Amino acid sequence: MMSQTHNDAEARMSAKPIVAATDGSEESLRAVDWAAREAALRGAPLRIVSAAELLPRMIGGHAMSDYDTVADVMRQHRDQALAAAAGRAARTARGCSSTPTSWKGRLPRR
């Protein structure tokens, strides 16, 4: 017979993640704060996502240069936003497990 503690831990591990998106803005970081608190409260994982959709002509294949392309700058900004959000989530809700994820491919359209 399993203990209630074991059942609670198993339920938390199978919980759907709380998802928060960030673009690095203060507003999106406040959303990450809220999501981190909710994830900790529910014992659910936190997934922080960010996307930088690139136009087809921005995705490499051009001559190399010493300068960053617009696509490089957008990716760097996305990665910095994810790192800041993950750090903030860790400070907001100690013990909250978060997974920063950058969206790959085209963004879904409504």
Protein Blocks (a to p, Z undefined) as FASTA:
>chain_A
ZZfklmmmmmmmmpccdddddehiaklmmmmmmmmmmmmmnopacdddddddddfklngh
iacdfbdcfklmmmmmmmmmmmmmmmmmmmmmghiacdddddedjdddZZ
